[in-house]
Every structure is written in structure tokens, then in C-alpha cells.
């Protein structure tokens, strides 16, 4: 996981910003899925 992405997630968790955390998790899941498809 890229460092900038970890920072984004950590920041969202610290702010207790659940919608942002969900969004970031979905983005990461889709990104991972795309990587394994090829």
C-alpha cells in the first residue's frame, strides 16, 4: 500500500471520518482487484 494512501486512511481514522474511510477502503479494494485481474 502506498505511503500517501496509508496517510490518507490514518488521517480519516483520526478524524473519525467514517464515510472517507469507507471510500478509501473501496478505492483500495478496487485497485487491488484490478492488479490481480491482469
N, C-alpha and C positions, 0 to 999 in steps of 0.2 A: 504494500500500500504506500503510495507516495507521501512524502512528509507533509506537503501542503494540505493533503486530504486529511491526514491524521490531525493536523492543527485545526482544520475546519470542524471536524467532528468533536474534538476536545472542547473547542470554544462553544459549540452548540450545547454540549452536555453541561458545561459550567453555567451557561445561561439558562439551563433547563428549558431549552427551546425544542420541544418535542417534535414539532412539525418540521423543523430544519433537520433534526436528527433522522427522522423518517425519510425525508427527501434524500439526504446524503447516503443513507443506507440503500435506498432503492437505486440510486445512481451507481453506487459501488457494485451492487448485485448485478445490474445490467452490464456494467463494464467487465466484470469477471466472466459473465456468461458469454459475452462477445469474444473474449480472449480464448475461451475454451472451444468455441464453435469452429475456429479456424484450424 
